[in-house]
């Protein structure tokens, strides 16, 4: 049963990396503030520009926290946990909302320690801890991460998932108990106006298929390169572009790998770009051969701009595509199937255009960020308290930007 907040609440939003508070949660933060609630944020990597933008969205305070995105280091994670507890004791939030693995795990443990009344974690995807792991050490680490998830989620008022497969796996592994409340959201949503439909690209430049993301093994980058080589044996005019860069994740391609691929020429590696829209607009379709996702944001952006999607039939990805209608689903780790799907769409610009139009229709129906945020706010029980008669708790009356 959702507890509805009828007073001005102080909401602590915890992320791993400060820029993601803007790019992935900006609309949600603004919606919380518009309903009259006080928002404070914690993450690593705050800059002056990020704090200024968050203030514009309605956030009143930001706290820099020592939170590494990848890897497990007992001493470092211990410092993160202690800093998080200190932040929560200082802010005394009514609600803690956390997303991504480390904030969810340590946020829940800190919420239990400090006594935060309501904790709402958002599971944005399952990482290596839920896949097959080679080696005893990695299996032990994965087992520990799953146990930490279970301990953390004991504090949750409700746990939010971006797709039903992840929720099902948490229950099958008994990370969640039968009585634990869950809510399914359609990813993080997409701003339909910002990612406005773009006309199909002109055929004169040849078909172009775009990958956007970090150059990680789990994103299917190696399979994409293999598929590109197969495609070029049949149609040398088909371009495969990669918009992304190497990462400190141990499964990332290295700089040496990138240099070798650039010399080879089977794919064009463009590096990172702040605005992906011009690249989506120039592409015939988006390709994401990932092994697993929460709900991939780049897919929603490409759908909103009217592009067909080629992705894998795995949790998080399969929900975004109706095979043959707005794109094609292929098995994960299958270079031949991926190359075949790219060639299918490369050979039929008219089919690309029709599928792209259906992608936009699906984005409007299912993934509008306003609809997704309404679901999240409803799950958190955050009512509109902007009426002048609303009661304000004494601890939530202070705090300027």
C-alpha positions as CSV (number, residue, x, y, z in Angstrom):
1,X,0.0,0.0,0.0
2,X,1.5,3.3,-1.1
3,X,1.8,5.9,1.7
4,X,0.7,9.3,0.1
5,X,2.8,12.3,1.2
6,X,0.4,15.1,1.9
7,X,3.0,17.5,3.3
8,X,6.1,19.1,1.8
9,X,8.7,16.3,2.0
10,X,12.4,16.5,1.9
11,X,13.5,14.0,-0.8
12,X,17.2,12.9,-1.1
13,X,18.1,11.7,-4.5
14,X,21.2,9.5,-4.7
15,X,23.1,8.8,-7.9
16,X,26.5,7.5,-8.7
17,X,27.7,10.2,-11.0
18,X,26.5,13.8,-10.8
19,X,25.9,14.4,-14.6
20,X,23.4,11.5,-14.6
21,X,21.2,13.4,-12.2
22,X,20.7,15.9,-15.1
23,X,20.7,13.6,-18.1
24,X,18.7,10.7,-16.6
25,X,16.7,12.3,-13.7
26,X,16.4,15.9,-14.7
27,X,12.8,15.7,-15.7
28,X,12.0,13.7,-12.5
29,X,13.7,16.2,-10.2
30,X,11.8,19.1,-11.9
31,X,8.5,17.2,-11.4
32,X,9.2,16.6,-7.7
33,X,10.0,20.2,-7.2
34,X,7.0,21.3,-9.2
35,X,4.8,19.3,-6.7
36,X,6.2,21.5,-3.9
37,X,8.8,19.1,-2.4
38,X,12.4,19.9,-1.3
39,X,15.0,18.1,-3.2
40,X,18.6,17.4,-2.2
41,X,21.0,15.4,-4.2
42,X,24.1,13.3,-3.5
43,X,26.6,11.8,-6.0
44,X,30.2,12.0,-7.1
45,X,31.6,14.4,-9.7
46,X,29.7,17.6,-9.1
47,X,30.9,20.7,-11.0
48,X,29.8,24.3,-10.8
49,X,27.9,23.9,-14.0
50,X,26.1,20.8,-12.8
51,X,25.1,22.4,-9.5
52,X,23.8,25.4,-11.4
53,X,21.7,23.3,-13.7
54,X,20.4,21.2,-10.8
55,X,19.5,24.4,-9.0
56,X,17.5,25.5,-12.0
57,X,15.6,22.2,-11.9
58,X,14.6,22.9,-8.3
59,X,17.4,21.1,-6.3
60,X,18.3,23.1,-3.2
61,X,21.5,21.4,-2.1
62,X,24.1,19.0,-3.6
63,X,26.6,16.9,-1.6
64,X,29.7,15.5,-3.2
65,X,30.1,11.8,-2.1
66,X,33.1,9.5,-2.6
67,X,31.2,7.0,-4.8
68,X,33.1,5.1,-7.5
69,X,31.0,3.8,-10.3
70,X,32.9,0.5,-11.0
71,X,34.8,-2.1,-9.0
72,X,34.7,-3.2,-5.4
73,X,37.2,-1.9,-2.9
74,X,36.3,-2.5,0.8
75,X,38.1,0.5,2.1
76,X,36.8,2.9,-0.6
77,X,33.2,1.5,-0.3
78,X,33.4,1.8,3.5
79,X,34.2,5.5,3.1
80,X,31.3,5.9,0.7
81,X,29.0,4.2,3.2
82,X,30.1,6.4,6.1
83,X,29.9,9.6,4.0
84,X,26.4,8.6,2.9
85,X,25.3,7.9,6.5
86,X,26.6,11.3,7.6
87,X,24.8,13.1,4.7
88,X,21.5,11.4,5.5
89,X,21.8,12.2,9.2
90,X,22.5,15.8,8.4
91,X,19.6,16.1,5.9
92,X,17.1,13.9,7.7
93,X,15.1,13.2,4.5
94,X,11.6,11.9,4.5
95,X,12.3,9.9,1.3
96,X,15.5,8.5,-0.2
97,X,15.4,7.7,-3.9
98,X,18.4,5.9,-5.3
99,X,19.4,4.5,-8.7
100,X,22.3,2.4,-10.2
101,X,23.9,-0.4,-8.3
102,X,26.2,1.2,-5.7
103,X,23.8,3.9,-4.7
104,X,21.0,1.4,-4.4
105,X,23.0,-1.0,-2.3
106,X,24.7,1.5,0.0
107,X,21.7,3.8,0.0
108,X,19.5,1.0,1.4
109,X,22.0,0.0,4.0
110,X,22.5,3.6,5.1
111,X,18.7,4.2,5.1
112,X,18.4,1.2,7.5
113,X,21.3,2.5,9.7
114,X,20.1,6.1,9.9
115,X,16.3,5.4,9.9
116,X,15.1,7.1,6.8
117,X,11.3,6.7,6.8
118,X,10.8,5.7,3.1
119,X,13.4,4.2,0.8
120,X,12.7,3.7,-3.0
121,X,15.5,2.1,-5.0
122,X,15.3,2.1,-8.8
123,X,17.0,-1.0,-10.5
124,X,18.2,0.4,-13.8
125,X,19.7,-2.9,-15.0
126,X,21.6,-6.0,-13.7
127,X,25.3,-6.0,-14.0
128,X,28.0,-8.7,-14.0
129,X,26.7,-10.0,-10.6
130,X,23.8,-11.6,-12.4
131,X,25.6,-13.2,-15.4
132,X,27.7,-16.3,-15.7
133,X,31.1,-15.5,-14.2
134,X,34.4,-17.2,-15.1
135,X,36.8,-17.8,-12.2
136,X,36.2,-18.4,-8.4
137,X,37.0,-14.8,-7.4
138,X,34.5,-13.2,-9.7
139,X,31.8,-15.7,-8.7
140,X,32.5,-14.9,-5.0
141,X,32.3,-11.2,-5.7
142,X,29.0,-11.7,-7.7
143,X,27.5,-13.7,-4.8
144,X,28.5,-11.0,-2.3
145,X,26.9,-8.3,-4.5
146,X,23.6,-10.2,-4.6
147,X,23.6,-10.7,-0.8
148,X,24.2,-6.9,-0.4
149,X,21.3,-6.2,-2.7
150,X,19.1,-8.4,-0.5
151,X,20.2,-6.7,2.7
152,X,19.7,-3.3,1.1
153,X,16.2,-3.9,-0.3
154,X,15.0,-5.0,3.2
155,X,14.8,-1.2,3.8
156,X,12.7,-0.5,0.7
157,X,9.2,0.8,0.9
158,X,8.9,-0.4,-2.7
159,X,11.5,-1.4,-5.3
160,X,11.2,0.0,-8.8
161,X,12.3,-1.9,-11.9
162,X,12.6,-0.8,-15.5
163,X,11.5,-4.1,-16.9
164,X,9.7,-7.2,-15.7
165,X,12.5,-9.6,-16.4
166,X,14.7,-8.0,-13.8
167,X,11.9,-8.0,-11.2
168,X,11.3,-11.7,-11.9
169,X,15.0,-12.5,-11.5
170,X,15.2,-10.7,-8.1
171,X,12.3,-12.8,-6.9
172,X,13.6,-16.1,-8.3
173,X,17.0,-15.5,-6.5
174,X,15.1,-14.5,-3.3
175,X,16.7,-11.1,-3.2
176,X,13.1,-9.9,-2.8
177,X,10.6,-11.6,-0.5
178,X,7.2,-12.6,-1.6
179,X,5.6,-9.7,0.4
180,X,8.0,-7.0,-1.0
181,X,6.2,-4.4,-3.1
182,X,7.5,-3.7,-6.6
183,X,6.6,-1.3,-9.4
184,X,7.5,-1.6,-13.1
185,X,8.4,1.6,-15.0
186,X,9.0,2.0,-18.7
187,X,12.7,2.9,-18.3
188,X,13.5,6.5,-17.5
189,X,11.3,7.8,-20.3
190,X,12.3,10.1,-23.1
191,X,11.7,13.8,-23.8
192,X,9.6,13.6,-27.0
193,X,10.1,17.3,-27.8
194,X,13.9,17.3,-27.4
195,X,14.2,14.1,-29.4
196,X,11.8,15.2,-32.1
197,X,11.2,13.1,-35.3
198,X,13.9,13.6,-38.0
199,X,13.2,12.8,-41.7
200,X,14.9,9.7,-43.0
201,X,18.5,10.4,-44.2
202,X,19.1,10.9,-47.9
203,X,20.1,7.7,-49.6
204,X,23.0,9.3,-51.5
205,X,25.5,8.7,-48.6
206,X,24.7,5.0,-48.3
207,X,23.0,3.3,-45.3
208,X,24.4,4.1,-41.9
209,X,23.8,2.2,-38.7
210,X,24.7,3.8,-35.4
211,X,25.7,2.3,-32.0
212,X,25.8,4.7,-29.0
213,X,27.3,3.7,-25.7
214,X,30.4,2.8,-23.8
215,X,32.8,0.4,-25.5
216,X,32.0,-2.5,-23.2
217,X,31.9,-6.3,-23.9
218,X,28.4,-6.4,-22.3
219,X,27.1,-3.8,-24.8
220,X,28.0,-6.3,-27.6
221,X,30.7,-4.1,-29.2
222,X,32.9,-7.0,-30.2
223,X,29.9,-8.7,-31.9
224,X,29.1,-5.4,-33.6
225,X,32.6,-5.2,-35.1
226,X,32.4,-8.8,-36.2
227,X,29.0,-8.1,-37.8
228,X,30.4,-5.0,-39.6
229,X,33.1,-7.1,-41.2
230,X,30.5,-9.6,-42.5
231,X,28.3,-6.7,-43.8
232,X,31.2,-5.2,-45.7
233,X,31.9,-8.4,-47.5
234,X,28.4,-8.1,-49.0
235,X,27.9,-4.3,-49.2
236,X,30.9,-2.1,-48.8
237,X,28.8,1.1,-48.8
238,X,27.1,0.3,-45.5
239,X,28.6,2.4,-42.7
240,X,28.7,1.2,-39.1
241,X,29.3,4.1,-36.6
242,X,30.2,3.9,-32.9
243,X,29.4,6.9,-30.8
244,X,31.3,6.3,-27.6
245,X,34.7,5.9,-25.9
246,X,36.7,3.5,-23.8
247,X,35.9,3.2,-20.2
248,X,37.6,2.3,-16.9
249,X,35.4,-0.9,-16.8
250,X,37.7,-4.0,-17.1
251,X,35.5,-5.3,-20.0
252,X,36.0,-2.1,-22.1
253,X,38.0,-2.0,-25.3
254,X,41.4,-0.4,-24.9
255,X,42.7,2.6,-26.6
256,X,45.0,0.2,-28.6
257,X,41.9,-1.7,-29.7
258,X,40.2,1.5,-30.9
259,X,43.3,2.6,-32.8
260,X,43.4,-0.8,-34.5
261,X,39.8,-0.7,-35.5
262,X,40.2,2.8,-36.9
263,X,43.0,1.6,-39.1
264,X,41.0,-1.4,-40.2
265,X,38.0,0.7,-41.2
266,X,35.2,-1.8,-40.6
267,X,33.6,0.6,-38.1
268,X,33.9,4.4,-37.6
269,X,34.6,5.3,-34.0
270,X,33.5,8.8,-33.4
271,X,34.2,9.2,-29.7
272,X,31.8,10.8,-27.2
273,X,29.5,13.6,-28.1
274,X,27.4,15.7,-25.8
275,X,24.5,15.9,-28.2
276,X,23.6,12.6,-30.0
277,X,20.7,14.0,-32.0
278,X,22.6,14.9,-35.2
279,X,24.1,11.4,-35.4
280,X,20.7,9.7,-34.9
281,X,19.2,12.0,-37.5
282,X,22.0,11.0,-40.0
283,X,21.5,7.3,-39.3
284,X,19.3,4.8,-41.0
285,X,18.8,2.9,-37.7
286,X,20.2,2.3,-34.3
287,X,22.0,-0.9,-33.3
288,X,22.4,-2.1,-29.7
289,X,23.6,-5.7,-29.5
290,X,23.7,-5.6,-25.6
291,X,23.7,-8.7,-23.4
292,X,21.3,-7.1,-21.0
293,X,19.9,-3.7,-20.1
294,X,17.4,-2.0,-17.7
295,X,15.7,-0.1,-20.5
296,X,18.3,1.4,-22.8
297,X,18.0,5.2,-23.0
298,X,19.7,5.5,-26.3
299,X,17.1,3.2,-27.8
300,X,14.3,5.4,-26.6
301,X,16.0,8.5,-28.0
302,X,16.4,6.8,-31.4
303,X,12.7,5.6,-31.3
304,X,11.5,9.1,-30.4
305,X,13.5,10.5,-33.4
306,X,11.8,7.9,-35.7
307,X,14.5,5.4,-36.3
308,X,14.2,1.6,-36.5
309,X,16.0,-0.4,-33.8
310,X,18.1,-3.5,-34.2
311,X,18.7,-5.0,-30.7
312,X,19.0,-8.3,-28.9
313,X,16.2,-10.5,-27.6
314,X,17.3,-10.0,-23.9
315,X,15.8,-8.4,-20.8
316,X,15.5,-4.6,-21.1
317,X,16.0,-4.6,-24.9
318,X,13.3,-6.9,-26.1
319,X,10.6,-4.7,-24.5
320,X,11.4,-1.8,-26.8
321,X,11.0,-3.7,-30.1
322,X,8.0,-5.5,-31.6
323,X,9.9,-7.7,-34.1
324,X,9.2,-6.7,-37.7
325,X,7.2,-3.6,-36.7
326,X,9.6,-1.0,-35.3
327,X,12.8,-3.0,-35.6
328,X,14.4,-6.4,-35.5
329,X,15.4,-8.6,-32.6
330,X,18.4,-10.9,-32.8
331,X,20.0,-13.4,-30.4
332,X,22.7,-12.0,-28.2
333,X,26.3,-12.8,-29.1
334,X,25.3,-13.8,-32.7
335,X,27.4,-11.9,-35.2
336,X,25.8,-13.6,-38.2
337,X,22.2,-12.7,-37.1
338,X,23.3,-9.2,-36.3
339,X,24.9,-8.8,-39.8
340,X,21.8,-10.2,-41.4
341,X,19.5,-7.8,-39.6
342,X,21.7,-4.8,-40.7
343,X,21.6,-6.0,-44.3
344,X,17.8,-6.5,-44.2
345,X,17.3,-2.9,-43.3
346,X,20.1,-1.6,-45.5
347,X,18.5,-3.2,-48.5
348,X,15.1,-1.5,-47.8
349,X,15.0,2.2,-47.1
350,X,11.2,2.2,-47.3
351,X,11.0,-0.5,-44.6
352,X,13.4,1.6,-42.5
353,X,11.1,4.6,-42.8
354,X,8.0,2.6,-41.9
355,X,9.6,1.0,-38.9
356,X,11.0,4.4,-37.8
357,X,7.5,5.9,-37.9
358,X,6.3,3.0,-35.7
359,X,9.2,3.6,-33.3
360,X,8.0,7.1,-32.8
361,X,4.4,5.9,-32.2
362,X,5.6,3.4,-29.6
363,X,7.7,6.2,-27.9
364,X,4.7,8.4,-27.7
365,X,2.5,5.6,-26.3
366,X,4.8,4.0,-23.8
367,X,7.9,6.0,-23.1
368,X,6.9,9.7,-22.8
369,X,9.0,10.9,-19.9
370,X,5.9,12.7,-18.4
371,X,4.0,9.4,-18.3
372,X,7.0,7.5,-16.8
373,X,7.6,10.2,-14.2
374,X,3.9,10.1,-13.2
375,X,4.3,6.4,-12.6
376,X,7.4,7.0,-10.4
377,X,5.9,9.8,-8.5
378,X,2.8,7.8,-7.9
379,X,4.9,4.9,-6.6
380,X,6.6,7.2,-4.2
381,X,3.3,8.6,-3.0
382,X,4.4,12.2,-3.8
383,X,1.2,14.3,-4.1
384,X,1.1,18.0,-5.2
385,X,1.5,20.0,-2.0
386,X,1.8,23.5,-3.7
387,X,-1.5,24.6,-2.2
388,X,-0.9,27.4,0.3
389,X,-2.6,25.4,3.1
390,X,-0.2,22.5,2.9
391,X,1.5,21.7,6.2
392,X,5.3,21.9,6.2
393,X,7.4,19.7,8.6
394,X,9.7,21.9,10.7
395,X,12.8,20.1,9.5
396,X,12.0,20.8,5.8
397,X,11.5,24.6,5.9
398,X,15.1,25.7,5.4
399,X,17.7,25.5,2.6
400,X,18.4,27.9,-0.2
401,X,20.1,27.0,-3.4
